[in-house]
Amino acid sequence: MAIDTETLERHGLSPAEYDKILDILGREPSMTELGIFSVMWSEHCSYKSSRIHLKTLPTTGSRVVQGPGENAGAVDVGDGLVAVFKIESHNHPSFIEPYQGAATGVGGIIRDIFTMGARPIALLNSLRFGPLEDVRTRGILEGVVAGIGGYGNSIGIPTVGGEVAFEEGYAGNPLVNVFCLGLAKAGSLVMGQASGAGNPVYYVGAKTGRDGIHGATMASAEFDERSSEKRPAVQVGDPFMEKLLLEACLELMQTDALVGIQDMGAAGLTCSTSEMGSRGGAGIDIDVSRVPQRESGMTPYEIMLSESQERMLMVVKQGREAEVERIFEKWDLHAVPIGEVTTDGLLRVRENGSIVAEIPNGPLADEAPLYDRPTEPPAYLAAASRLDPAALPELPATDAALRTLLGSPAVASKRWIYRQYDHMVRTNTISPAGMGAGVVRLKGTNRALAMSVDGNGRHSYLDPHLGAMLAVAEASRNVACAGALPIAATNCLNFGNPERPDIMWQFARAVAGIGEACRALDVPITGGNVSLYNETDGQAIYPTPVLGVVGVIEDASRVLGRVFPGAESTVLLLGGGGGALGGSEYLKQIGGQVAGSLAPLSLEAERALQLLLVELAGEGLTRSAHDCSDGGLAVALAECCFDSGGIGVELMLPDAPHDAPGDGRTDVSDASVLFGEAPSRVLVSVADDDFGVVRMRAEAAGVPIAAQGRTGGERIRVSLAGRPVLDIAVAEAETAWRQGLERYFEDRAA
Amino acid sequence: MKFAVIVFPGSNCDHDAYHTVKHVLGADAEFVWHKETDLKGADVVILPGGFSYGDYLRTGAIARFSPIMAPVVAFAEAGGPVLGVCNGFQVLTEVGLLPGGLLRNRSVKFQCEQVHVRVEELDTPFTCAATAGQVLRIPIAHGEGNYFAPPEVLDALEANRQVVFRYCNAGGELVDTANPNGSARGIAGLCNARRNVVALMPHPERACESAVGSADGLVVLESAVAALGSDGMLRTG
């Protein structure tokens, strides 16, 4: 069959890429070979547009055991343990089929973790949807949440945290980013590589069907009105099968019979065989007729490209076959030998013995095209960065504004969501979901791990470089608020079409920002995922880098949450006092605009603040800590009162920060103090007796105390240079916050 | 004194039950794989939570046919103490050791949250160390925990004092708003007529250490230790 332009287009390959294939093979490819190249060289698998930028990220450090390039990264967390973790996106499938798309996203990231020899112990997720007023969006959210729960709950891995945001730009392109962390003994990690000529290659797990063929190429193309026709490319998840695979693989890893293992995720059998071969510098020879199949009449092309879920590829030591097969039989799974490792470096695919594809592994996996795509600042930036505070319409009273913000789904309690996730199974969860960073204790040690996933598309839209730095800072700060020293990060980069110079500019600027912030905050990137082409009908999402940061708490009994533990405590605002209305939740909700400049970030000040938080928590000097994020100081202060049993607070700001805008308008300058957003600000509560010590430590660390207050009473009150600027009952604020998200689903709530 | 923790394919609270028995309660614990045919001399049997066989046909419906269930039924019929938690409760109703069944929650959603249950009966091996009317704060995590039985069965359960736990508010009052899943008569847990088989939807094993939110559930396991005593003879009430 001749390979014409139309065939190439259908495979998402450019004429130049095809020429490269001809070079590598020295002949025309067969259709099976073309299919193999097309998925391996898709954006999703090859990172061809992003690699050149990703290479600039810091990936090493004293705690890093495994950086990018394997199934997941790993860091040393002490006591002879390593934490294995990664974040991954499943955006496109979740739009087409929300439940299965999200569920299989969870399944995929869990496999990446246990493939490394780690037992998964925590899940988090970062979600983006359009506004909930749209009934279709509510349906997508319901499906995504049910899918995440349906998979994670069933396997028994707690979902301990996450974040959700709502913006118009995600209506046709929701984001589903899932983070998983597992635990392994130091020195026991298993790699995804094939070696040892003659060693058998095993297939285990679900049978192969026609589902998900070209899933990787789908994730590398924009959506249009025909997208729903792509439904057959979305896979269906079977968490029970995955649970069996997880237990059986971990049992197998207790022996030394395994050489290497990799899950069949994107690009299925193709990706797992060629990547394992390439990493081990070996060849792999398989016969697709030995692959267990769910449907009859499948071609080698379909078998190689299928993305059926819950399948693993293993290389085991010759002579240990019976032992390996016995372990899988115990779990009612059938490990099937489908080929062997060779020395010739080729991926050789046979059907009933006859060769149907023969491609050198190295060039296929590692010599994918690499593009330095042109970049150009987006046209919208100049207008969007302008914000004239004096031109704002008259602003509402501060208590009404606070109620509005607390009652908006972005800020409101996410209980309706996390109640559907089992966040307690495995009996390690210290900080319940909805309490800031997710914190799990490490049984058998005194330690705990904290983790947080954060990003802000609106911030990154207005300033991709600073927005990405803010995401790193916020995720690290959330971990530090729990009392954990941030030690490493993973990133999920959600952007539009990289072939557009303005999108590529956003991407390049964001990656540069992540690199800068990760260096300064000492959280190397150990892995992650890039999701491009997040566009529908030419409309790109906000550039949305999402960062997952992991931190270690030395003494698990010292974990802090956001909630004030009682009345009669001293409250301190650590860090700077001022916030910016530019890009804030307030400006969007109240002012109806996404515009302006973001408050700057001093990485040095941020680092000092985070180290101070860890030090204070470690010595038991702080009783709660909560960072000022969406909605600024007033929202953060209110959140410290929620779930406390109605404890109020009074906070006194000495004076408006000198840079508060307003051009003489008090309503604008008050709003920017209360609701303006800025990094490096954390509210802590301390016992009165400890205040003196805390003040000395803050001074020594160079961290200013911007305001002081006390817990008590039943109201949330803020004054500015003695003038009251906010006064609202905790109960009233808390009601708005509790109902903000639930009200959209009331008719179906319990 | 030894607890057997039965492991079905898809069980996922087996490690939690084992951890709690061994490291919090300080008793001996052993996993027993569902394909085994004896209980390895255990004094107490726990059927843990999870999604046995994926809960694909009906919760607990396939697990009841596992080889280990014959010895579990024999152990129960001989008076041995058996505790079913969550999926374990569902398996016990499927195998016929307890009446009724568990339907989908009335929210039609999976729910994970702390709830309160009131201890209604003390003369069982899993409540004998509690006090009458004691309120326990322990979590639920299920999609199908809505207890159902025909009215005459419910009446018989009440008449025989087989309702062991009921959902209540923090003050111990039986109000509908405290019933998380719509269970008939607020039933959170039951025992059989002989009172040695006890099951509940909430997870006491997840609430045995204050570090993870509550230690109220420990009394359920401590009761088993108290009931069996040092001589291994079952005494309750």
Contacts between the chains, C-beta under 8 A, distances in Angstrom:
chain1	res1	chain2	res2	distance
A	146	B	109	7.4
A	146	B	110	7.8
A	149	B	110	5.2
A	150	B	110	7.5
A	153	B	51	7.8
A	153	B	110	5.8
A	153	B	112	7.6
A	153	B	141	7.1
A	153	B	143	7.9
A	154	B	10	7.5
A	154	B	12	7.5
A	154	B	51	4.5
A	154	B	54	6.8
A	154	B	55	7.5
A	155	B	12	6.6
A	156	B	12	2.5
A	156	B	13	7.0
A	156	B	50	6.3
A	156	B	51	7.9
A	238	B	54	7.2
A	239	B	51	7.4
A	239	B	54	6.8
A	240	B	9	7.5
A	240	B	10	5.4
A	240	B	51	6.5
A	240	B	53	6.7
A	240	B	54	2.8
A	240	B	56	6.7
A	241	B	54	7.9
A	243	B	9	7.4
A	243	B	10	5.7
A	243	B	12	7.0
A	243	B	51	7.5
A	243	B	54	7.8
A	244	B	9	5.8
A	244	B	10	7.7
A	330	B	33	7.7
A	330	B	35	7.8
A	331	B	9	6.5
A	332	B	9	6.5
A	418	B	112	7.9
A	419	B	109	7.8
A	419	B	111	5.7
A	419	B	112	6.1
A	419	B	113	5.5
A	420	B	109	5.5
A	420	B	110	5.1
A	420	B	111	7.1
A	420	B	112	7.3
A	421	B	110	7.9
A	421	B	112	6.3
A	422	B	110	7.4
A	422	B	112	4.7
A	422	B	141	4.5
A	423	B	112	5.9
A	424	B	112	6.4
A	424	B	139	5.4
A	424	B	141	6.4
A	424	B	203	7.7
A	424	B	206	5.4
A	424	B	212	7.1
A	424	B	213	7.4
A	425	B	12	6.2
A	425	B	13	6.4
A	425	B	16	6.9
A	425	B	49	7.9
A	425	B	141	6.5
A	425	B	206	7.5
A	426	B	15	6.7
A	426	B	16	6.4
A	427	B	16	4.8
A	427	B	19	6.3
A	427	B	20	7.1
A	427	B	205	7.3
A	427	B	206	5.4
A	427	B	208	7.8
A	427	B	209	7.3
A	427	B	212	5.4
A	428	B	212	7.0
A	429	B	212	6.1
A	429	B	213	7.7
A	430	B	211	6.3
A	430	B	212	6.5
A	432	B	213	6.7
A	441	B	211	6.5
A	441	B	212	7.6
A	443	B	19	6.9
A	443	B	23	7.8
A	556	B	211	6.8
A	557	B	211	7.1
A	748	B	107	7.5
A	748	B	108	7.1
A	749	B	107	6.5
A	750	B	105	7.1
A	750	B	106	6.1
A	750	B	107	3.5
A	750	B	109	7.6
A	750	B	111	7.4
A	750	B	180	7.1
A	750	B	181	7.9
A	750	B	182	7.9
